[in-house]
Amino acid sequence: MNQNEKIQILQDIIKMPTINDQEDQVANYLKSLFDRYKIPSHKVEYAKNRSNIVAELKAGNGPVLVLSGHMDVVSPGDESTWKYPPFTAFIEGNRLYGRGASDMKAGTAALAIAMMELKEEGAEFKGTLRYLGTVGEEIGELGSQQLTEKGYIDDMDGLLIGEPTGYSIVYTHKGSINYTVTSKGKSSHSSNPDLGINAIEPLITFYQKENEIMKPFEGKSNHALGRLVHSITVLQGGNQVNSVPEQAFIQGNVRTIPETPNDAVIQSLMTLVEEINTSTDCEVSITIDYNKIPVDSNRDSRLIQAARQVVKDKHHIDLKTIGISATTDAAEFSKVNRPFDFMIFGPGIPALAHQKDEYVEIDQYLEMIELYKEIIKNYLI
């Protein structure tokens, strides 16, 4: 495959506006490419117009290495503020602009192309190379959850996710918990508040006491990820200024570390809500909307060693191994009941994710394809 074809593939999938939906466009496109290279593949439907794509190359007994990238993107926001329209995949010099250019259609395409070129070149390796293109990563890691539950990674020995890292390797990241606390009271005219039950008041108590219950967790730290962080991000209640509100809710987010298990944090939040319920006339409840565990792995795993060696041989660069606060599909894949090597390594600039004028450097995208091929061959020996 020549360079122009590789660039065109990336442009083609960036032009597909898979904004938290419609990933079938990319899945069908990639399947047609896998078919062209005679790589067995199939789609795994998640919902209408939303399918994961699975492709596989087998070469006898050996490790199972999974390559994974998500096919959805976040909204571009106000498109008129972009330098170039976000779904035109415009090229200016060495930059390819577009929503998803860095996060993460460049990585998704590069991993697939590396697999296709290994097949085309007749590369020799031992084991299984499996590609998983996922839906809904940006809104809950929906595809990775489905594929994990369906057993697609039950035999996985190594996982390489192509999220943007530049020339760094991510081996660990924080978990994430989103929750909603709802309070139901009784409305009344504000001139007679004693006739009502103000639904906002228990939420103020929750806000004040949440800081206290988080202190034991905040006292722990991870050498790569730092400390747990939490934020109250939404507070809504009432309909108009002269009525006592009968309903209100508060929403928060907690970014966890391996030393602060999600289950323990969630139990503390639920216990707090139970305590508030005993001292209020309101009905207070909590819902866990999003629960993604932190991901930790061996920073010197054989997969990371393979990547570091390949980059050192080609570029004389010692790759840094780092942790990040964002969550990825690895949070769902990590629920498989077996140990595995793990790393995130992909083209793009992490700081450009979800930003306007997102772009990827074309040279880095093309180079990453070559690096992927060497890493795969190094690992599957």
N, C-alpha and C positions, 0 to 999 in steps of 0.2 A: 504494500500500500504506500503510495507516495505522499509527500507532505501536504500537497494541496487537497488530497482526498481526506486526510486526517483533519485538516482545518475545516473542510466542508461539512464533515460529520458533526463537529462541534457547533458550527453555525446552524446546521439544520435543526438540532435538538434545542438550541437556545431560542430559535424562532417559534418553538411550540410553547404556548403560554400555559404551562402546567401549574397554575397558581393554586396550590393546595388541593389539586384535583386534576382530572383529565390525563393521568399519566399513561393511559393506553396509547397515546400518540407516540411517546418515546419508546414504550415497550414494543409496539408493533414495528417501529423503525429499527430498533436494535435486533429484534428477531429476524427481520429480513436480512440484516448483515450477517448474523450468525448462520442463517440458512445458506447464504452465499459462500461462506467459508466451511460449510458442512460440519458445523459444530451443533450437536444436539441441544435444543432449547425448547422451553415451553413457558406459557404464561400461567400465573396463578392469580385468578380473579379475586379482588378484594371487594369491589362494588362495581356498579355500572360505570363503564369508562375508566375504571381504575384497576390495573393489573400489575403485579410484580412480574419480572422476567428472570428466569433461571436458565443458565447454560452450563454445560459441563464437558470437560475433557478428562478422560481416564487413560492412564498409562501404567497398568499393573499395580502391584502393591506398593504402598508408600503413604506419606502424609496426605491429609486433605487440607488444601489451602483455599479459603473462601475470599473472594474479592467482592467488595460491596460498595455500592453508591446509590444515593437516592435520586429520584427523577422529578420530584416536585420542587417548586420554588415558592418564595414568599411574594406577596404583592409588591409591585414596584412603587406603589404610592402614586403621587401626582406625576404622571409621565411627562408633563410639560416642563418639569424642572430638570429632566435628564439632558445631558449633553447630546446624546443620540437616543432615539426611541428604544426602549428596553428590550423589545423583541425583534429587532432588526439585525442583531449580531454584527454590528458595524465594526469594521477594522480600520484602525488609524495607527500607522506605523507598526509597532510590535504589540499593540494592545487590541484585544477583541472584547468589545463592550457588550453588555447585555445582562438582564436579570438571570442569575444562575451561572454566570460565567465563572465565578470563583466558587460559589456555594450552590450546587457542586457539580454542575454538568461537565466541567472540564475533567474532573476526577472520574466521574461516571463514564464518560466517553473514553478517557485514556486507559482505564482498566479493561474495558471491552476490546479496544483496539489492540492492546498488548496481547490479550488472549487470542485474537484473530491472527495476529502476525506470528505468534508462536506456532499456531497450527499451519499457517502458510509456509513457514520456514522449516517445518518438520523437526522442531526442537525436541530433543530427547530429555525426558524427565520421568521420574517414578512417583506415582501417586495420582491424586485427583485435584484438578483445578476447577473450582466452581464459582460461577458469577451470579450474584444476586443483585438485581436492580429493584429498588424498593419504592413503594408509594408512601405518601403521608408522613415522611420523617419530620417535616416542619410543624406538624399539628398533632404529634403524639406518637411518632415512630410506629405507625399503624402497620406498615408492611413488614418490618422486621419482627414485630410481635407475631403477626400471622405466620410468617415463615418459620419462626422458632417453634410455635405451637404445632405446626404441621410436620416438624421433624427434619427440616432441611439442613440443620446444622448439628444434628445429633452425633455425627462422626467427625466434626471439625477439629483439626489440630492447630490451625493458624487462621487468623482473620486480619485482612488488610482492608481498611476503609480509606477511600480516596478523598476525604474532606480536605479543604485547603490548609496546608501547613507551611508552604514554602520549603525551605531547607531546614526543617526541624521535624522530629518524630514525636508524636503524642502517644504516650503509653498509659495515661490515666486521665480521667476527667470526673468532675463533680456529678452528683445526682441532682434531681430536681423534683420538688413536691409543690403542686398547686392545690390550694384548698379554698373552699367557700364556707363561711359561717353565716347561717341565716337566722334571723330573729323575727318571730311573729308576735305582735302585741294586739292592741285594740285601739281603733281610731276614736278621736273625739275632737270637739272644737277646742282650739288653743286657749279660749277664754275659760274653759273648764277642763284643764288637763287631768284632774283627779278622776274624771269619768273615763279616761282612756288609759292605755298601757303603752308607754313610749318604747318602740322597738329598737331605737338607736342606743339607748342607755346600756344594755348588756354588751353591745359591741364595743363601746368605749371601755368597759371593764376588761373585755377580752384583749383589746389593744394594749392596755396598760400591763396586764398580767402576762401576756405572751412574752414580753421582754424578760421577765423573771424566769419563766420556765425554759427559755432558750439559753440562759447563762451557763448551765452545766455543759451543754453541747458546744457553746462558743469557746469554752476553755480548752477544747481539744484542737489539735492542729495536725496537718499533713505536710510533710516536707516539700511536696511538689504542688499541692493545691491550696495550702494555707488553711484558713478556718471556714467553718460553716457560716453562711450569711443568710439572713432572712429579711423580708420586706413586706409591709402591708402596702398593697398597691391600688386597691379599689375600696371605696366606702360609699354606699348608696342607700338612701332611705327617704321616705316621705314623698308627698306629691305636691303640697303647697304649704306656704309659710304659716297659715292660720289653722292647720290641722295637725293633731298629734299623729305621728306616723305609726301605722299598724304593721308595717313590714320594712325590714332593712337587711342588708347583707354586707359583709366585708370579705375581701379576697386577699390572699397572701401567697408568697412564694418563698420556699426554703431551698437553698443550694447546699446539699449535703456532701460530706467527705466519707471515705471508708471507715473512719473512726467514729462516725455518728450514723449508725444504720437508720435507714428510712423508717423502718418499723418502729423503732424507739421514738423517733421524732413524732411520728403520726400518733402514737399512743399518748404522748404528752399533750398534744393538741386536743385529742379526744377527751382526756381526763379533765383538762381545763374547761372544756365545754360542759361536761357533766357537773363540775363544781358550780359553774355559773347558773346552770339550770336549777340548782337547789336554792338559789338566793334571789330569784327573779320570778315575776309573774308571766314573763314572756316564755315562749317556746323556742329554745335555741338548739340548733342542730349543725353538724359539720359534715361536709362532703369532700372527699379527696378526689379532685378532678384529674390529677396527673401525678403519677408516682414512678419515677425513673431512678433506678439505683445508681450509685457511683460505680465507676469502672476502674479497677486497679489491675495491674499486670506486672510481670517481670520486666524491668527496664533493660535487662540483658538477655532477653529470650533469643532463641535461635533465629527467629524472624527478624528481630531488630538488629541482631548481629549481621545478618545477611544484608540488610539495607545499608547499614553503616559501612560495611566493607565495599559494597558496590559503589556507593557515592565517593568513598575515599579513593578507590581505584580510578574512577573516571574523572573526578574533580579535585582530588586532594583536599577534600573538606571533611572535617569531623562533625557529623550531624549531632546537634543537641537533642537530648531527650527531655521532654517537658510535660507538664500537666496543664489542662485548661478548665475553665469554669463551665463552658457550654456542654450540653449533653448531645449524644449522637445515637445512631442505631445500635451502637455497641451496648447500650443500657438494656436493650431487649435481648440481643444475642447473648449477653452474659448470663442470662437466666438458664442457659443450657447446663445440664448437669454433668459437666466434664471440664477439666482444665484445658486451656488453649493459649497459644501465643497470640499477642494482639499488638497492633499498632495502627495509628492514623498517619497517613503520609500522602500528600496530594498537591497538585498544582493550584496556584492561586494565593491571594493575600487574605488571611483570616479577617483583618480589619475591614475588608470591603464587603463582607457578608451582610446582607440585608440593607446595604447602603445604596443610595442613588449613584449612578455612573459606575456601577460595578464592572470590573473588567478582569481578564486574565492575560498574562504575558504569553504570547504565542510560543516564543522560544522555550519557556518553561513547560508549557503544556506538551510540546513535542518531545522535549528532553525527558519528561516524566514517563512517557510511554516506553522509551528505551530503558530507563531505570527499572520500571516495573518488570519488564521482560527479564532483565538480569537477576532481579530479586527473586522472581518466581523460579527461575532455573537453579539459582543458588539454594533455595529452600527445598525444592522438590528433587533432591538428588538421592 
